[in-house]
Each structure stands twice: as structure tokens, then as C-alpha cells.
Amino acid sequence: MHALPPRLAADWFDGRSARAQPVQVWLDGATLHFGDQTAPLARLTWPERQRHGQRHILLPGGGLLSFADGTAFDAWALASGRGDSVVVRWQQSWRLAALSLLLLLAALAAGYRWGLPWAVDTAVAALPRSAERALGEHVLDGLDADWLKPTRLSAEQQRELQQRWAAVVARARAGAPVALPEYFEIHFRDGGKALGPNAFALPGGDIVVTDALVALLADEPDALMTVLGHELGHVQHRHGLRLMLHAGAVSVVASVIVGDFSALLAAAPAVLAGNAYSRDNEREADFYARALARAGGVDASRMAVFFERVAKGHASVDNNPVAIAISTHPADAERVKFFSEN
């Protein structure tokens, strides 16, 4: 290897003037010399090596040294003991760069598979019920503004349905030990043709029931009570909140930490409209509904009638504006069999 020059030509910018001053640069122990100036090596910012382009050393006080010959600078820096860092060597190797990409993808996949559920569980446990209720009220206000209309059911019809539901809940509470949420409330709404016969639970305990669902199951009160039990299962297991946290995990976890839910509140209706419950959530709500129905003196097998009538064309996955609504999850034979079992 040929001997490297002990000095290197550079342009010095002092940080006060745009005019460059040509200087010779050399190292002497722990000191960098440039012209008649000096600077301690410990206070310099050295550039990462690139394949092309100039090199710059940032000086204390805002100045810099610019080296036009990048190849000569790299050789000079290496001979002076300024070898490439691990990061630079990694960047200069396409094999290592490809390995980095694979490791990043693996880390993202692992985070989604295991880290995200853990973060959601942690956030759900940390979020107080009062905050969840406030979130649900905000979502209901948004739905009322965009998709729902006031119910057309008479006050007497609403009262009779509320009393029937309250009786089922009371029998379940007094009979077999069925865990019940701290708060839940039924709201009747006109969902129009788009929503059709439907019911869905919001974070915090608000359950919306459409007039069309009441009409569809007017002769099947047990089926209607089981549908409500299914939605109460979503409330009990906080599925709506989990869905929202899962959809916006990073921003939501940050909001839980700092106590700012503004971003979550703004996006809440859209999140619930565009993200359906998972199969595990639906299965968990079905188990809850069947247990509640049995404890409350309701024939859960009548759910087969609901599934059959919905399948005949009342509401479909394609045109339903609320993905968490029950009719967006049409029943298969296994689900019908589940509710028919004694």
C-alpha cells in the first residue's frame, strides 16, 4: 500500500461567512489542525462514509471542513484511526442491508402477533370504565348524526321491550352466576334500509337496537333477547374498546399514557364502521349470549330463526355501514347448531 499524505486539502467555513478558506488539515494526537486553527477530536462530528460525494467534518461553534476528494478523505481518515462504525459497514453491504430488512419485517410481524395483543390488553386494563363510557357516548352521537334516526317505536313498545329485557337480566342475575357489566343501556333507533334489522354494542355499554330488528323478531321475543345477550357479551368482554385500541394501537396507547383521547374520539365512529369483530370475539359473545339466555329463562335456539330471516336478504355484509353490527356476521351451520344445543 502506498504511503498516505499526512495532510489533506480542505475548504474551511467558519460559520460566520459563506466564503470558504482553503486550508491544509492534519492530525496530531488528539488534536485536529486546519491552517492556523485547532480543534480537539472529541468535539468533532465525523461524517459517515458514502460511496460518492464530498465529506464534511463539523467543527465546534458551527464551522465545518469540506473535503472535495472523498476517496482521499476516506483513506486519510482510516489511516488516522477513524475506521467505519458498525452502522456504516452495515449500510455499505447489500447483504447486511437485506438482512436488516428481513429482521425488521420479522420484528414487525412478531410485534403484531404478540406485542400488539399485549399492548391492547394492558391499555384496556388501564382505561377506567368512566373513560370508556365517555368514548361510547361520543361514538353514539356520531352514529346518530350520520346513520341513525330517532326510533319510530311507540313509548309503550319501548317500555314493554325494556321490561322484558330487564326481567331476563334479573333472572340471570338471581340464577346461575352470569357476570354482568357495571353499565349497559338499550337504545332504540331507526337504522333505515342501510342498517336494516340489526343490533350492535358500543364501548362502555350502550347497545343500539334498530326498529327493523324489533319488527323482524316481533313474533320471536326469545330470539330478540338472545341477540341482546350477544351484544351484552361484547360489552362484558369490552370487545368494542379492544377493537378500537387494536386499530390504532400506537396512538391510543400514547393517549392512555398522557390522558389525551382527542385523536381517538375523532376517529372512533370510522374505526367501528370499518373494522369487524374477530371470529374469537363473536364466538365469545355467542357463549355469553347462550349462558345468559339459559339463566334468564330464554330459548336461545330461536336464534336460528333470526339467522334464517337475516339470510333472506334484509342486511348484508356488502351494504351494512356498521361492521360491528350483528348481521355483518352471517351464521354458518356451526353457529346455528351452537345456539340449538341444550
C-alpha positions in Angstrom: 0.0 0.0 0.0 1.4 3.4 -0.9 2.0 5.9 1.8 -0.9 8.2 2.5 -0.3 12.0 2.6 -0.1 13.3 6.2 -2.1 16.4 5.2 -5.3 16.8 3.2 -6.6 19.8 1.3 -10.0 21.1 2.5 -12.2 24.2 2.5 -12.9 25.8 5.9 -16.2 27.5 6.6 -16.0 29.4 9.9 -19.8 29.5 10.4 -19.9 33.3 10.1 -19.1 33.8 6.5 -20.2 31.9 3.3 -16.8 32.3 1.9 -14.6 29.2 2.0 -10.9 29.4 3.1 -8.6 26.8 1.7 -6.6 25.0 4.4 -4.4 22.0 5.0 -5.7 19.5 7.5 -3.7 17.1 9.6 -3.9 15.2 12.9 -1.6 15.4 15.8 -2.5 13.1 18.6 -6.0 14.1 19.9 -6.0 17.4 18.0 -7.1 18.3 14.5 -5.1 21.1 12.8 -6.5 23.1 9.9 -4.5 26.1 8.8 -3.6 28.0 11.9 -6.6 26.7 13.8 -7.0 23.6 16.0 -9.9 21.6 17.5 -10.0 18.7 19.9 -11.0 15.4 18.2 -13.5 14.7 20.9 -15.6 17.7 19.9 -15.7 16.9 16.2 -18.6 15.3 14.3 -17.2 13.0 11.6 -19.2 12.1 8.5 -20.4 8.6 7.7 -18.6 7.2 4.7 -20.6 7.3 1.4 -19.7 5.9 -1.9 -19.8 9.3 -3.6 -19.8 13.0 -2.8 -17.9 15.3 -0.5 -17.0 14.7 3.1 -17.6 17.2 5.9 -16.3 17.4 9.4 -18.5 19.6 11.7 -16.4 21.8 14.0 -17.2 23.2 17.4 -19.0 26.6 17.2 -20.8 25.9 13.9 -18.0 25.7 11.4 -17.1 22.9 9.1 -14.4 21.4 6.9 -15.3 20.3 3.4 -13.2 17.7 1.5 -13.8 17.5 -2.2 -11.9 14.3 -2.7 -14.0 11.7 -0.8 -11.7 8.8 -1.7 -8.6 10.6 -0.4 -10.5 11.6 2.8 -11.7 8.1 3.5 -8.1 6.7 3.1 -6.7 9.5 5.3 -9.4 9.1 8.0 -8.8 5.3 8.0 -5.0 5.7 8.3 -5.6 8.2 11.2 -7.6 5.6 13.1 -11.1 6.8 12.1 -12.4 3.5 10.8 -16.0 2.9 9.8 -18.6 2.2 12.5 -20.6 -0.9 12.6 -23.6 1.0 11.2 -21.6 2.3 8.2 -20.2 -1.1 7.4 -23.7 -2.5 7.6 -25.0 0.2 5.3 -22.3 -0.4 2.7 -23.1 -4.1 2.4 -26.2 -5.1 0.4 -26.2 -8.5 2.1 -26.3 -6.9 5.5 -28.9 -4.3 4.4 -31.1 -7.2 3.1 -30.6 -9.0 6.4 -31.7 -5.8 8.2 -34.8 -5.6 6.2 -35.7 -9.2 7.0 -35.0 -8.6 10.7 -37.2 -5.5 10.6 -40.1 -7.4 8.9 -39.7 -10.2 11.4 -39.8 -7.8 14.3 -42.9 -6.1 12.9 -44.6 -9.4 12.4 -43.7 -10.5 16.0 -44.9 -7.2 17.3 -48.3 -7.5 15.5 -48.7 -11.2 16.6 -47.6 -10.9 20.3 -46.7 -7.3 21.1 -49.9 -5.7 19.9 -52.3 -8.0 21.8 -50.3 -7.5 24.9 -50.4 -3.7 24.4 -54.2 -3.8 23.9 -54.8 -5.9 27.0 -52.6 -3.6 29.0 -54.4 -0.5 27.7 -57.8 -2.0 28.3 -56.9 -2.8 31.9 -55.6 0.7 32.5 -58.5 2.5 30.9 -61.2 3.4 33.5 -64.8 2.5 32.8 -65.8 6.1 33.0 -63.5 7.0 30.1 -64.8 4.0 28.1 -68.4 5.2 28.7 -67.5 8.7 27.5 -66.0 7.2 24.4 -69.1 5.2 23.7 -71.3 8.2 24.2 -69.2 10.1 21.7 -69.5 7.3 19.2 -73.3 7.1 19.6 -73.5 10.8 19.0 -71.5 10.4 15.8 -73.8 7.5 14.6 -76.9 9.5 15.4 -75.6 12.3 13.3 -74.5 10.2 10.3 -76.6 6.9 10.1 -79.2 6.6 12.7 -82.6 8.4 13.1 -85.0 8.6 16.1 -86.9 5.4 16.7 -90.4 5.0 15.4 -91.4 2.6 18.1 -94.1 3.9 20.4 -93.3 4.6 24.0 -95.3 1.6 25.0 -93.4 -0.7 22.7 -90.1 0.5 24.0 -91.3 0.1 27.6 -92.5 -3.5 27.0 -89.2 -4.5 25.4 -87.2 -2.8 28.1 -89.2 -4.6 30.8 -88.8 -7.9 29.1 -85.1 -7.4 28.9 -84.8 -6.3 32.5 -86.7 -9.4 33.6 -84.3 -11.7 31.7 -81.3 -9.9 33.2 -82.9 -10.1 36.7 -83.5 -13.9 36.4 -79.9 -14.4 35.1 -78.5 -12.3 38.0 -80.6 -14.3 40.5 -80.0 -17.7 39.0 -76.8 -19.1 37.5 -73.7 -16.9 38.1 -73.5 -14.9 34.9 -71.2 -11.9 35.1 -72.8 -8.7 34.1 -71.2 -5.4 33.1 -71.4 -2.5 35.5 -73.4 -0.4 33.0 -75.4 -1.2 29.9 -78.3 0.5 28.3 -80.6 -0.3 25.3 -81.2 2.4 22.7 -83.8 2.0 20.0 -83.1 3.7 16.7 -84.3 3.7 13.1 -81.4 2.4 11.0 -83.1 2.7 7.7 -82.6 0.3 4.8 -78.8 0.5 5.0 -78.6 -0.9 8.5 -81.7 -3.0 8.4 -82.6 -5.4 11.3 -79.6 -5.1 13.5 -78.0 -4.6 16.9 -74.6 -3.5 18.0 -72.7 -2.7 21.2 -70.5 0.3 21.7 -67.6 0.8 24.1 -68.9 1.5 27.6 -72.2 -0.4 27.5 -74.5 1.4 25.0 -76.4 -1.2 22.9 -78.3 0.0 19.8 -81.3 -1.9 18.5 -82.9 -1.0 15.2 -86.6 -0.8 14.7 -86.3 -3.2 11.8 -84.8 -5.8 14.1 -87.8 -5.4 16.5 -90.2 -5.8 13.6 -88.3 -8.8 12.2 -88.5 -10.6 15.5 -91.9 -9.3 16.7 -93.1 -12.9 16.9 -89.8 -14.3 18.3 -89.1 -12.5 21.6 -86.6 -15.2 22.7 -84.5 -14.6 19.6 -84.5 -10.9 20.2 -83.5 -11.3 23.9 -80.7 -13.7 22.8 -79.5 -11.1 20.2 -79.3 -8.6 23.1 -77.5 -11.1 25.2 -74.9 -11.5 22.4 -74.4 -7.7 22.3 -74.1 -7.7 26.1 -71.4 -10.2 25.7 -69.4 -7.7 23.6 -69.9 -5.2 26.4 -68.9 -7.6 29.2 -65.6 -8.5 27.3 -65.0 -4.9 26.2 -64.7 -6.0 22.6 -65.6 -2.6 21.2 -62.8 -1.0 23.1 -60.4 -3.7 22.2 -61.3 -3.3 18.5 -60.6 0.5 18.6 -57.3 0.0 20.5 -56.2 -2.6 18.1 -57.0 -0.4 15.1 -55.0 2.5 16.4 -52.6 0.8 18.9 -49.7 3.3 18.8 -51.7 6.5 19.1 -54.2 5.0 21.5 -51.5 3.7 23.9 -49.9 7.1 23.8 -53.3 8.7 24.6 -53.8 6.4 27.6 -50.4 7.4 28.9 -50.8 11.2 28.5 -54.6 11.2 29.1 -55.5 12.8 25.8 -58.2 10.9 23.9 -58.9 13.6 21.3 -57.5 11.7 18.4 -59.3 8.5 19.4 -62.6 10.3 19.8 -62.3 11.9 16.4 -61.7 8.6 14.6 -64.0 6.3 16.8 -67.1 6.1 14.5 -65.0 5.4 11.4 -63.0 2.7 13.2 -66.1 0.9 14.4 -67.6 1.2 10.9 -64.6 -0.2 9.1 -63.4 -3.0 11.5 -65.4 -6.0 12.3 -65.1 -8.1 15.4 -62.9 -11.1 15.1 -64.2 -14.7 15.0 -62.9 -15.2 18.5 -64.8 -12.1 19.7 -68.0 -13.3 18.0 -67.6 -16.8 19.5 -67.0 -15.3 23.0 -70.2 -13.2 22.6 -72.2 -16.2 21.5 -71.1 -18.2 24.5 -72.1 -15.4 26.7 -75.5 -15.0 25.0 -76.3 -18.7 25.4 -75.3 -18.7 29.0 -77.4 -15.5 29.7 -80.4 -16.9 27.8 -80.4 -20.2 29.8 -80.0 -18.4 33.1 -82.7 -15.8 32.1 -85.3 -18.4 31.0 -84.9 -17.7 27.3 -84.9 -20.3 24.5 -81.6 -19.5 22.7 -82.4 -22.0 19.9 -84.7 -19.4 18.4 -81.6 -17.6 17.2 -81.8 -19.9 14.3 -84.9 -18.0 13.2 -83.1 -14.7 13.3 -80.2 -16.1 11.2 -82.6 -17.6 8.7 -84.6 -14.4 8.3 -81.5 -12.2 8.0 -80.0 -14.5 5.4 -83.1 -14.0 3.2 -81.8 -10.5 2.3 -82.6 -8.0 4.9 -79.0 -6.9 5.6 -75.7 -8.0 4.1 -72.0 -7.6 4.7 -71.7 -5.5 1.5 -74.1 -2.7 2.2 -74.1 -2.5 6.0 -72.5 0.7 7.2 -71.5 -0.6 10.7 -69.1 -3.5 10.5 -69.6 -4.4 14.2 -73.4 -4.9 13.7 -74.6 -8.5 14.2 -75.9 -9.1 10.7 -72.5 -8.4 9.2 -71.5 -11.8 10.7 -73.9 -14.3 9.0 -74.3 -17.6 10.7 -72.8 -20.8 9.4 -74.1 -24.2 10.2 -71.8 -24.5 13.2 -73.1 -21.3 14.7 -76.8 -22.3 14.3 -76.0 -25.6 15.8 -74.3 -23.9 18.8 -77.4 -22.0 19.7 -79.7 -25.0 19.1 -77.8 -27.2 21.6 -79.4 -27.6 25.0 
